Amino acid sequence: MSSNQFTPQQKEKIKQVCEFSSQTEEKVIYVLQGNNWQVEQAIDILTNAGAFISNTNNTQSQQPNNTNKISQQNNLKNKNSLPTKQQQNNTIPSQKNEKNDIQKIEEQIKLIDNQEWETSDITIAKNRMLQKSLNQNIGQELKRIYQLPVGLINVRKIGYFNCIIQILVQNPAFLEKVLTWKKNQKSQNEKDKKILFITEFQMLIRRLTFTNKRFLNHQEFVEKTFDIINFVTKTKISDKNLKPNEFFEILMKTLDPILSNTEYEENQSKNLLDNTLNAQFQIQQQSVNEITLNFKREDRYLYLSLLKLVCQDQFIMFQKIPQTFSFSLLQKQNNNSQIKVDYWIPFTINLQFLTNEKMCQQLKSILLNLVNDKTIQEINSKQKLLNSLIIVEQSYEQNKIIPINVIEQLRIERKKVQNELQKYFLLNDGLNQTEYHQDYQYYLHAAVIQIVKDNYQHFYVYICNFTLNQWYRYNDTDVRVESDDIVRKDIQQNGCYFVYVSQNQMRCIKHLQEKQFQISTNLELEQGIINWNQLEINQLMKPLIPKEIKKILESENENNKIQ
């Protein structure tokens, strides 16, 4: 079938869908005709199920009514009519079992609908966050709420900076390395850029713990950070739009030679020299030598991304998994706009399958059984019901004339559907933990969220407090408690950078958080006055703080109290 017989508008639509879907012209025409030339619907069908659609010249004898065939394909998303196993086997070329299994899992997961979480209250909240991030007239008069962590002003409108700093100051090994750092004997110059930077970093860490302000203006630290990055690595990052993982890697490459008192090596290829940082932030594997991993959001599921990493033509074993590992999600672009798809992140995950081929095969078998047609249909059906309930509930809440008991009944029904969805594999944190060693258990500690609007991007981060078993949302100066449900929804749709910690590391973080909670409780009881003796008696002052630093902190708190 040739496109010459169509109108100029139809030809343009054919060209557009062909370019985006990478499917043959015959398939594109076939699908467009069956969907009243709706470009978006055609792209959706071809993206999710293009592999299952045969070229028209091969199907006309078997399918006398082309419109019915297209209608069946359109129901893949709208009516959950999925291709049969026989159709899959006929269209997927024979490959080695490992790769074929991964491909089957990937194709089935792509058929799961997105969850429509962007209801009115979430949209309003995000718009407020964006507005707040653009506001430069932030006062310093707000007193600290001691039950909450301290925020940071968004200096120079680079939200990724605050996200990474707030994550790093939760890492006990990293904190110890920074706070106990001593200058190299060769450098006696107190104006040395490295000394000035680390001194300012140490001061910021202590202010975040002992200040009586709700948030800090750390502009001097930001300027020194950019300066030291340029000085050590010759990288001028200025105010350009970096992703959180990109800034994280640049910062780690800068800090490593400083903290280990070595010279920066340009050809080190992201290979951290220092053992402590190496153990915290680097994954060692034959084909991976990165500070962070990069996965595609189109994988839609962390387990699938990890399986694709180690299960290629042969199993590639991870030799070592660090105390902390992080990864970013690469977003697919179309005409300079992001194509959003949900990506499911478990709060806990056991990574032993990355080090054991037999366990890797077992996990693939588990997933193959779980992504069957019936399960996908059930998930899509429940997600559509949940989406409808949320929208109706939000609408009723805004309409004050609706009786409260009606809204409450809707809320109960919505929570019931949410609980039912939790039982499916996508949200099952214990998917592969049976008979796995607990040393390989990892916990989601932080997730950076990216919001893009009108060519402006804003970042904020969720960090888990393991001691209190709750999540905090750090949106620059605004820090607040957030529910598990909201965190899951937000990271599923908008998460761009994630940090997991091992069970041992989680215990260390928990111990640090317990100390921080005791310090903040003490400060609250003393109305912002720092009782150093009491803190030292309770062994909350490790490493010990020099007297000159104590005086600075006391003076700052006193000045803020007077204001």
MIVEXZA-964924 format. One record per residue (C-alpha): residue number from 1; chain; residue in one letter; y, x, z. Coordinates in pm, whole numbers. Layout:
<nodes>
NUM|A|a|Y|X|Z;
...
</nodes>
This chain:
<nodes>
1|A|m|0|0|0;
2|A|s|334|145|-106;
3|A|s|670|100|71;
4|A|n|848|55|-265;
5|A|q|791|-323|-259;
6|A|f|994|-368|63;
7|A|t|1365|-424|128;
8|A|p|1591|-129|227;
9|A|q|1596|-254|588;
10|A|q|1218|-274|598;
11|A|k|1188|75|446;
12|A|e|1416|210|717;
13|A|k|1197|49|984;
14|A|i|883|195|824;
15|A|k|1042|541|822;
16|A|q|1156|509|1185;
17|A|v|814|402|1316;
18|A|c|634|669|1108;
19|A|e|853|945|1251;
20|A|f|810|835|1610;
21|A|s|440|741|1611;
22|A|s|313|1014|1370;
23|A|q|83|753|1213;
24|A|t|11|699|843;
25|A|e|246|480|640;
26|A|e|-36|232|575;
27|A|k|-99|185|946;
28|A|v|273|146|1017;
29|A|i|321|-119|745;
30|A|y|8|-297|865;
31|A|v|133|-320|1223;
32|A|l|495|-403|1134;
33|A|q|386|-694|913;
34|A|g|172|-835|1190;
35|A|n|459|-816|1440;
36|A|n|740|-973|1233;
37|A|w|887|-626|1168;
38|A|q|969|-570|1535;
39|A|v|1009|-190|1557;
40|A|e|972|-163|1935;
41|A|q|648|-363|1942;
42|A|a|506|-163|1652;
43|A|i|586|169|1820;
44|A|d|431|44|2142;
45|A|i|105|-55|1968;
46|A|l|78|261|1761;
47|A|t|160|488|2054;
48|A|n|-97|329|2283;
49|A|a|-365|224|2038;
50|A|g|-298|391|1704;
51|A|a|-627|577|1719;
52|A|f|-815|246|1726;
53|A|i|-652|102|1413;
54|A|s|-823|183|1085;
55|A|n|-631|221|759;
56|A|t|-603|-112|580;
57|A|n|-804|-10|274;
58|A|n|-1107|42|500;
59|A|t|-1074|-280|698;
60|A|q|-984|-554|451;
61|A|s|-1347|-626|360;
62|A|q|-1440|-652|728;
63|A|q|-1128|-840|844;
64|A|p|-1018|-1112|602;
65|A|n|-715|-1214|814;
66|A|n|-492|-911|875;
67|A|t|-257|-1112|1096;
68|A|n|-540|-1183|1340;
69|A|k|-628|-814|1354;
70|A|i|-269|-719|1438;
71|A|s|-252|-999|1693;
72|A|q|-556|-851|1865;
73|A|q|-390|-509|1874;
74|A|n|-67|-658|2010;
75|A|n|-268|-811|2293;
76|A|l|-361|-461|2410;
77|A|k|-52|-469|2625;
78|A|n|55|-830|2643;
79|A|k|-286|-998|2693;
80|A|n|-500|-706|2810;
81|A|s|-743|-736|2516;
82|A|l|-876|-380|2510;
83|A|p|-1081|-207|2236;
84|A|t|-1454|-207|2291;
85|A|k|-1660|105|2364;
86|A|q|-1804|82|2013;
87|A|q|-1456|89|1858;
88|A|q|-1371|396|2061;
89|A|n|-1686|580|1959;
90|A|n|-1623|503|1593;
91|A|t|-1267|635|1593;
92|A|i|-1282|937|1826;
93|A|p|-1427|1241|1648;
94|A|s|-1725|1408|1811;
95|A|q|-1625|1702|2027;
96|A|k|-1767|1899|2315;
97|A|n|-1843|1672|2610;
98|A|e|-1574|1822|2835;
99|A|k|-1286|1772|2597;
100|A|n|-1415|1435|2481;
101|A|d|-1432|1309|2839;
102|A|i|-1075|1416|2907;
103|A|q|-960|1248|2588;
104|A|k|-1130|921|2682;
105|A|i|-971|921|3027;
106|A|e|-630|999|2876;
107|A|e|-649|723|2615;
108|A|q|-755|459|2867;
109|A|i|-487|551|3121;
110|A|k|-222|519|2849;
111|A|l|-318|152|2817;
112|A|i|-200|75|3171;
113|A|d|132|-108|3183;
114|A|n|435|35|3359;
115|A|q|540|-130|3681;
116|A|e|881|-295|3650;
117|A|w|1033|-183|3978;
118|A|e|1395|-177|3867;
119|A|t|1491|-501|4040;
120|A|s|1846|-584|4138;
121|A|d|1853|-424|4484;
122|A|i|1708|-94|4359;
123|A|t|1953|-86|4067;
124|A|i|2248|-154|4299;
125|A|a|2131|116|4541;
126|A|k|2100|375|4264;
127|A|n|2442|288|4124;
128|A|r|2586|342|4471;
129|A|m|2415|680|4490;
130|A|l|2561|783|4157;
131|A|q|2906|666|4261;
132|A|k|2881|855|4589;
133|A|s|2776|1173|4410;
134|A|l|3086|1151|4189;
135|A|n|3319|1098|4483;
136|A|q|3502|1421|4569;
137|A|n|3710|1281|4859;
138|A|i|3446|1303|5130;
139|A|g|3583|1341|5481;
140|A|q|3436|1556|5755;
141|A|e|3498|1309|6037;
142|A|l|3150|1154|6046;
143|A|k|2959|1248|6360;
144|A|r|2593|1339|6341;
145|A|i|2320|1079|6387;
146|A|y|2072|1293|6578;
147|A|q|1768|1092|6470;
148|A|l|1839|1201|6111;
149|A|p|1852|1541|5939;
150|A|v|2188|1687|5831;
151|A|g|2311|1635|5475;
152|A|l|2499|1861|5232;
153|A|i|2805|1789|5018;
154|A|n|2735|1793|4644;
155|A|v|2947|2098|4561;
156|A|r|3031|2132|4190;
157|A|k|2819|1822|4112;
158|A|i|2492|2015|4105;
159|A|g|2255|1792|4301;
160|A|y|1950|2002|4216;
161|A|f|2092|2278|4438;
162|A|n|2091|2064|4755;
163|A|c|1741|1932|4682;
164|A|i|1587|2280|4660;
165|A|i|1771|2410|4969;
166|A|q|1661|2111|5179;
167|A|i|1299|2170|5070;
168|A|l|1311|2545|5143;
169|A|v|1450|2507|5495;
170|A|q|1142|2300|5578;
171|A|n|910|2593|5499;
172|A|p|833|2788|5822;
173|A|a|720|3111|5653;
174|A|f|1026|3110|5429;
175|A|l|1259|3047|5725;
176|A|e|1106|3329|5923;
177|A|k|1147|3564|5627;
178|A|v|1517|3478|5588;
179|A|l|1608|3465|5959;
180|A|t|1435|3793|6050;
181|A|w|1556|3986|5744;
182|A|k|1711|4324|5814;
183|A|k|1919|4519|5569;
184|A|n|1780|4826|5399;
185|A|q|1886|5148|5569;
186|A|k|2012|5276|5234;
187|A|s|2273|5000|5228;
188|A|q|2526|5061|5505;
189|A|n|2807|4878|5328;
190|A|e|2870|4553|5517;
191|A|k|3031|4412|5203;
192|A|d|2708|4454|5009;
193|A|k|2649|4132|4811;
194|A|k|2291|4101|4939;
195|A|i|2399|4131|5301;
196|A|l|2679|3879|5256;
197|A|f|2446|3632|5087;
198|A|i|2163|3652|5343;
199|A|t|2413|3636|5632;
200|A|e|2561|3318|5482;
201|A|f|2211|3175|5424;
202|A|q|2113|3244|5786;
203|A|m|2432|3074|5903;
204|A|l|2365|2765|5690;
205|A|i|2009|2733|5827;
206|A|r|2139|2743|6185;
207|A|r|2421|2501|6113;
208|A|l|2171|2251|5972;
209|A|t|1990|2269|6307;
210|A|f|2276|2283|6559;
211|A|t|2579|2115|6404;
212|A|n|2720|1790|6542;
213|A|k|2840|1690|6194;
214|A|r|2653|1440|5980;
215|A|f|2680|1667|5676;
216|A|l|2807|2015|5592;
217|A|n|3043|2156|5332;
218|A|h|2853|2467|5218;
219|A|q|3076|2561|4926;
220|A|e|3093|2927|5034;
221|A|f|2714|2949|5037;
222|A|v|2692|2788|4691;
223|A|e|2940|3039|4548;
224|A|k|2756|3332|4707;
225|A|t|2425|3202|4571;
226|A|f|2552|3192|4214;
227|A|d|2709|3534|4264;
228|A|i|2389|3695|4398;
229|A|i|2174|3542|4123;
230|A|n|2403|3695|3863;
231|A|f|2413|4026|4052;
232|A|v|2035|4061|4097;
233|A|t|1889|3901|3784;
234|A|k|2188|3911|3546;
235|A|t|2149|3534|3504;
236|A|k|2472|3335|3481;
237|A|i|2380|2980|3571;
238|A|s|2737|2861|3637;
239|A|d|2745|2478|3641;
240|A|k|2505|2419|3355;
241|A|n|2253|2137|3381;
242|A|l|1942|2294|3526;
243|A|k|1627|2114|3626;
244|A|p|1524|2156|3992;
245|A|n|1219|2367|3904;
246|A|e|1434|2596|3683;
247|A|f|1681|2659|3963;
248|A|f|1392|2705|4208;
249|A|e|1233|2975|3991;
250|A|i|1564|3159|3941;
251|A|l|1632|3148|4314;
252|A|m|1282|3275|4400;
253|A|k|1312|3562|4153;
254|A|t|1644|3651|4316;
255|A|l|1526|3624|4677;
256|A|d|1202|3815|4637;
257|A|p|1342|4167|4590;
258|A|i|1612|4100|4851;
259|A|l|1372|3984|5123;
260|A|s|1122|4260|5048;
261|A|n|1399|4527|5014;
262|A|t|1282|4627|4668;
263|A|e|1454|4653|4334;
264|A|y|1447|4361|4092;
265|A|e|1213|4417|3795;
266|A|e|1316|4234|3484;
267|A|n|965|4252|3334;
268|A|q|791|4109|3639;
269|A|s|740|3782|3445;
270|A|k|790|3547|3740;
271|A|n|537|3752|3936;
272|A|l|664|3743|4294;
273|A|l|630|4082|4460;
274|A|d|649|3976|4820;
275|A|n|324|3870|4982;
276|A|t|472|3594|5194;
277|A|l|655|3428|4907;
278|A|n|354|3484|4685;
279|A|a|128|3303|4929;
280|A|q|374|3014|4956;
281|A|f|490|2947|4605;
282|A|q|263|3098|4342;
283|A|i|-58|2975|4187;
284|A|q|-301|3251|4082;
285|A|q|-526|3161|3793;
286|A|q|-652|3339|3483;
287|A|s|-421|3163|3239;
288|A|v|-152|3054|3484;
289|A|n|83|3295|3656;
290|A|e|374|3070|3738;
291|A|i|586|2984|4037;
292|A|t|565|2619|3932;
293|A|l|339|2431|3692;
294|A|n|475|2205|3417;
295|A|f|294|1883|3334;
296|A|k|370|1610|3080;
297|A|r|477|1273|3215;
298|A|e|274|1116|2935;
299|A|d|-44|1221|3122;
300|A|r|58|948|3369;
301|A|y|-176|1069|3645;
302|A|l|-181|1394|3845;
303|A|y|-560|1418|3843;
304|A|l|-560|1401|3463;
305|A|s|-290|1671|3435;
306|A|l|-491|1902|3660;
307|A|l|-816|1834|3475;
308|A|k|-648|1914|3144;
309|A|l|-528|2240|3296;
310|A|v|-874|2368|3392;
311|A|c|-1107|2182|3150;
312|A|q|-1039|2302|2800;
313|A|d|-1319|2435|2579;
314|A|q|-1460|2590|2896;
315|A|f|-1393|2561|3266;
316|A|i|-1109|2789|3378;
317|A|m|-1137|2840|3751;
318|A|f|-844|2886|3987;
319|A|q|-909|3209|4174;
320|A|k|-668|3117|4453;
321|A|i|-457|2819|4555;
322|A|p|-151|2894|4769;
323|A|q|-26|2734|5088;
324|A|t|237|2552|4883;
325|A|f|222|2460|4517;
326|A|s|478|2275|4309;
327|A|f|499|2125|3963;
328|A|s|754|1957|3739;
329|A|l|716|1670|3494;
330|A|l|841|1719|3140;
331|A|q|1002|1404|3003;
332|A|k|946|1300|2643;
333|A|q|1269|1252|2447;
334|A|n|1349|1011|2164;
335|A|n|1691|1019|1996;
336|A|n|1842|1201|2296;
337|A|s|1714|934|2540;
338|A|q|1424|959|2781;
339|A|i|1111|753|2728;
340|A|k|1008|640|3074;
341|A|v|645|596|3169;
342|A|d|497|571|3516;
343|A|y|328|881|3658;
344|A|w|98|821|3954;
345|A|i|115|1067|4241;
346|A|p|-128|1058|4537;
347|A|f|23|1134|4877;
348|A|t|-285|1343|4958;
349|A|i|-517|1528|4721;
350|A|n|-810|1766|4759;
351|A|l|-792|2053|4509;
352|A|q|-1133|2208|4557;
353|A|f|-1236|2086|4210;
354|A|l|-997|2347|4064;
355|A|t|-1220|2621|4205;
356|A|n|-1563|2469|4136;
357|A|e|-1696|2367|3796;
358|A|k|-1956|2127|3935;
359|A|m|-1692|1939|4135;
360|A|c|-1468|1930|3830;
361|A|q|-1746|1763|3630;
362|A|q|-1807|1517|3913;
363|A|l|-1439|1422|3920;
364|A|k|-1440|1361|3545;
365|A|s|-1743|1135|3583;
366|A|i|-1572|941|3862;
367|A|l|-1260|890|3651;
368|A|l|-1460|791|3342;
369|A|n|-1627|517|3544;
370|A|l|-1295|402|3688;
371|A|v|-1098|376|3363;
372|A|n|-1326|114|3212;
373|A|d|-1183|-181|3019;
374|A|k|-1240|-430|3300;
375|A|t|-1053|-220|3559;
376|A|i|-759|-158|3325;
377|A|q|-734|-531|3257;
378|A|e|-739|-608|3630;
379|A|i|-467|-351|3704;
380|A|n|-242|-480|3425;
381|A|s|-292|-839|3534;
382|A|k|-206|-766|3898;
383|A|q|92|-548|3805;
384|A|k|238|-826|3591;
385|A|l|192|-1071|3877;
386|A|l|353|-824|4118;
387|A|n|647|-765|3884;
388|A|s|706|-1140|3856;
389|A|l|686|-1191|4232;
390|A|i|938|-912|4296;
391|A|i|1185|-1049|4042;
392|A|v|1156|-1405|4177;
393|A|e|1185|-1284|4537;
394|A|q|1499|-1083|4457;
395|A|s|1648|-1377|4270;
396|A|y|1581|-1614|4561;
397|A|e|1728|-1371|4814;
398|A|q|2053|-1358|4617;
399|A|n|2057|-1739|4588;
400|A|k|2143|-1839|4946;
401|A|i|2039|-2205|4901;
402|A|i|1666|-2122|4882;
403|A|p|1490|-2195|5215;
404|A|i|1391|-1886|5413;
405|A|n|1030|-2003|5447;
406|A|v|994|-2007|5066;
407|A|i|1121|-1649|5041;
408|A|e|892|-1543|5326;
409|A|q|591|-1698|5152;
410|A|l|677|-1508|4834;
411|A|r|706|-1187|5035;
412|A|i|361|-1242|5188;
413|A|e|211|-1305|4845;
414|A|r|382|-994|4704;
415|A|k|248|-773|4984;
416|A|k|-99|-917|4928;
417|A|v|-90|-818|4559;
418|A|q|47|-474|4652;
419|A|n|-244|-419|4891;
420|A|e|-490|-523|4621;
421|A|l|-335|-268|4380;
422|A|q|-366|3|4644;
423|A|k|-745|-25|4616;
424|A|y|-748|93|4256;
425|A|f|-791|459|4165;
426|A|l|-426|519|4064;
427|A|l|-304|476|4422;
428|A|n|-621|591|4596;
429|A|d|-529|902|4794;
430|A|g|-895|961|4886;
431|A|l|-1029|955|4529;
432|A|n|-1218|1286|4534;
433|A|q|-1235|1378|4899;
434|A|t|-1596|1293|4978;
435|A|e|-1789|1609|5071;
436|A|y|-1487|1825|4991;
437|A|h|-1382|2102|5225;
438|A|q|-1071|2018|5425;
439|A|d|-925|2363|5362;
440|A|y|-844|2234|5011;
441|A|q|-666|1924|5135;
442|A|y|-302|1905|5021;
443|A|y|-22|1671|5123;
444|A|l|283|1563|4927;
445|A|h|576|1713|5117;
446|A|a|872|1665|4882;
447|A|a|960|1481|4561;
448|A|v|1285|1528|4367;
449|A|i|1419|1221|4186;
450|A|q|1633|1236|3872;
451|A|i|1868|955|3768;
452|A|v|2040|980|3431;
453|A|k|2332|756|3333;
454|A|d|2602|801|3070;
455|A|n|2513|1169|3012;
456|A|y|2543|1240|3385;
457|A|q|2236|1336|3587;
458|A|h|2201|1308|3961;
459|A|f|1924|1438|4187;
460|A|y|1810|1347|4535;
461|A|v|1493|1432|4725;
462|A|y|1238|1265|4951;
463|A|i|1093|1492|5221;
464|A|c|812|1387|5452;
465|A|n|841|1437|5826;
466|A|f|477|1485|5924;
467|A|t|558|1470|6296;
468|A|l|719|1125|6277;
469|A|n|502|1017|5982;
470|A|q|801|898|5782;
471|A|w|999|986|5471;
472|A|y|1365|1089|5462;
473|A|r|1579|1046|5152;
474|A|y|1830|1332|5115;
475|A|n|2100|1207|4880;
476|A|d|2350|1490|4941;
477|A|t|2564|1369|5237;
478|A|d|2363|1048|5280;
479|A|v|2033|1103|5467;
480|A|r|1824|806|5574;
481|A|v|1469|689|5650;
482|A|e|1280|533|5359;
483|A|s|957|331|5348;
484|A|d|634|455|5189;
485|A|d|649|174|4932;
486|A|i|998|264|4811;
487|A|v|906|633|4793;
488|A|r|594|559|4587;
489|A|k|785|335|4348;
490|A|d|1070|579|4301;
491|A|i|861|892|4245;
492|A|q|628|700|4015;
493|A|q|917|613|3784;
494|A|n|1178|883|3837;
495|A|g|1012|1184|4003;
496|A|c|1069|1514|3823;
497|A|y|964|1786|4071;
498|A|f|696|1775|4343;
499|A|v|586|2002|4627;
500|A|y|243|1983|4791;
501|A|v|141|2178|5101;
502|A|s|-204|2274|5227;
503|A|q|-349|2135|5548;
504|A|n|-274|2462|5728;
505|A|q|81|2466|5592;
506|A|m|127|2101|5689;
507|A|r|40|2192|6050;
508|A|c|300|2472|6043;
509|A|i|564|2237|5903;
510|A|k|470|1975|6162;
511|A|h|518|2231|6440;
512|A|l|861|2324|6297;
513|A|q|959|1957|6273;
514|A|e|854|1900|6636;
515|A|k|1086|2183|6745;
516|A|q|1370|2045|6534;
517|A|f|1319|1700|6685;
518|A|q|1333|1843|7039;
519|A|i|1651|2038|6957;
520|A|s|1824|1730|6810;
521|A|t|1715|1522|7111;
522|A|n|1861|1786|7343;
523|A|l|2188|1791|7147;
524|A|e|2210|1412|7166;
525|A|l|2160|1415|7543;
526|A|e|2426|1686|7578;
527|A|q|2662|1497|7343;
528|A|g|2670|1780|7090;
529|A|i|2704|2065|7342;
530|A|i|2443|2336|7278;
531|A|n|2252|2418|7599;
532|A|w|2117|2760|7498;
533|A|n|1943|2824|7831;
534|A|q|1749|2499|7814;
535|A|l|1650|2563|7453;
536|A|e|1526|2915|7539;
537|A|i|1330|2790|7842;
538|A|n|1155|2537|7615;
539|A|q|1085|2818|7362;
540|A|l|1282|2645|7089;
541|A|m|1485|2955|6997;
542|A|k|1257|3167|6781;
543|A|p|1379|3389|6635;
544|A|l|1651|3443|6895;
545|A|i|2008|3383|6779;
546|A|p|2262|3666|6820;
547|A|k|2548|3602|7066;
548|A|e|2817|3619|6797;
549|A|i|2639|3346|6597;
550|A|k|2610|3128|6908;
551|A|k|2984|3153|6964;
552|A|i|3058|3047|6606;
553|A|l|2828|2743|6634;
554|A|e|2978|2643|6971;
555|A|s|3332|2676|6837;
556|A|e|3256|2468|6526;
557|A|n|3098|2190|6734;
558|A|e|3389|2192|6978;
559|A|n|3644|2169|6696;
560|A|n|3456|1881|6536;
561|A|k|3437|1705|6874;
562|A|i|3815|1729|6914;
563|A|q|3872|1584|6567;
</nodes>
